[in-house]
C-alpha cells in the first residue's frame, strides 16, 4: 500500500515521479536523482529551501494530543469521519490524503474502515513520528499545506482536514473528478464550559458560511452533519485538551500545571461540524 501512495507523489524539486528504494533506510528517489531518506521513525521530510515559516506543534503539544486521543474522548468523531469518507473510498485503488494529519489518529480510523491507501502530511516532525508508527502503511510526510502539494493531479479520492489549514486550490487539483473534501470544524459552543479558563479561542458565528465561501470556484457543497460529544474530563485531561491545540503555542507551564490540578471532573461538550465538498 505504501508503493501505491508513493506512485501518487511528486518530487518537490522537479515534480518528477518517485521510486521507493528499500534497504537499510527507505529512500524516495525521483528520476532526476533527488533523494529523500526516511527518518528512523518512518516519515519523510520533503520540505526544501527554507522549509516553512509556520510554527509547528512541539513535542509536548503532540504528547498531550496523543494522550487525549488515545483515551478515546474523540473516538466518536473518528468514527463519524471514517463513515463519511467510506463511500468515496470504495474503489479498489482508493487513496485518501489527510491534510494536517497530526498523530495520524483520524487517518487510522479512515484506513481501518475503508482499506484505502493513505498519505498524511503535517509540518510537525514530532507529530509525524507518532503518525508513522500508527500508520506505517501510509506515506507520512513533513509538508506545508500552503505550498503546492507534492502529489500528481487527480490522484486522491478523498481529502480529509480535521482542525487544520485548508488550501482549496491544491485540494481540488489532487482530487479525482467527483472526489470529496471532508472538513471538520468546531461549532459555536464547542467546549464552552472550559474554553475561558484554558485560554482556548471561542468559535465565531458565521464560520460555516466563511468555509463555504472559501470553497467557491473549486468545490460544490455536499452534505454536512453536526456531532455533539459530551465529555467528562479530569484536570490533567483538561490541561491536555488545552495544550494540544492552537492555545498550546502560548500557554505557559505554570498555567498548564494549574489546569491539571483542577479537582473532580469537568463536564463539557465538544461540538463539531463535518462538511463534505465535491470537486466542481
ABEGO torsion letter per residue (X at the ends): XAAAAAAABBBAAAGBBBBBBBBABBBBBBAAGBBBBBBAAGBBBABBEAEBABBBBBAAAAAAAAAAAAAGAAAAAAAAAAAAAAAAAABAABBBBBBGAEAGAAAAAAAAAAGBBBBBBBABAAAAAAAAAABAABBBBBBBAABBBBBBBGABABBBBBGBBBBAAAAAAABBBGBBBBBBBBBBGBGAAAAAAAGBBBBBBGAAAAAAAAABGABBBBBBBBBBBBBBBBAAAAAAAAAABAAAAABBAAAAAAAAABBEBBBBBBBBBBBBBBBX
